[in-house]
Amino acid sequence: MTQRLHLVFGGELTNPSKNVFKNVDDLHIVGIYPDYESAHHAWKAEAQRTVDNAHMRYFIAHLHRLRDEETPASPTEELG
């Protein structure tokens, strides 16, 4: 079975319309998860916990794609 690791992390952005962190030293590493479903569950919990702060954002990084350079990027990865 192929392992597809996902990292959930977040932090305060400089501007809610951009993906630039205010201070990368203050990033919140939620954890590394063995599949997208559990990563999404953790992401959703953190996003809902910080919903009152418009500058806070959480992300799911597909760590398994870092190991396979041949895998094409998804459309969401191309957003920038």
N, C-alpha and C positions, 0 to 999 in steps of 0.2 A: 504494500500500500504506500502510495506517495504521500509524503508529509508536506503540508502547505501551511507554513507558519505565517502568522499575522501579528504585527505589533500595533497596539493601541496607545496613542499618546496625544497630548494636547497642551495648550498653554494660552496665554493672553496675547492677542494680536495687537499690532500697532494701530491698525485700522480694520474695522469689521469687513470691509470690502476687499481686503488683500490677505494673502496667506504669508505674512511676515510676522514672526514672533517678536514681541517686545523684548524679551530676555530669554535666550536659549538656555541659560543656566537654570531657569525656573520651570523648564518643561516638566510636565507630569507624565511619567511613564506608568501607564495603567498596567500593562503586562504583555506577554507574548502568548498567543493562543494557537492551538493545533489546527483550527479550521476557521473558516470565515464566519460560520454561524455563531460560535462562541465569542469571536472577536466583535461581531456586530452587537451582540448582547451587552458586552462590556462597554463598547463605544456609546450605545444608546443610554445606558445607565449614567455614564459620566456627562454626556450631553444634556440629559434631563436634569441632572444635579446642578449644572451651571447655567441653566436656561435664562436666569435673570441677568447674567452678565453678557452683554452683546459682543464683548471683545474676546470671550473664551471660545475656543474651537478645539474639537477633538477629531482625530484622523485615524484611519486604518491603513497601515503600510503593509503591502504584500511582500513579506520577506522572502518567500519562496521564489519570487521573480528575480531577486538579486542573484540567486544561484543559477538561473537559466537565462542567459543573455539572448537566446534564440526565441524566447516567448515574446510575442508582440505586446505592446502596451495597450491597455484598455482605453476607451474614449475618455474616461474620467481622469486618467493619468495625464492626458494631453492638455487638460485645462491649466491655465497658468496665470 
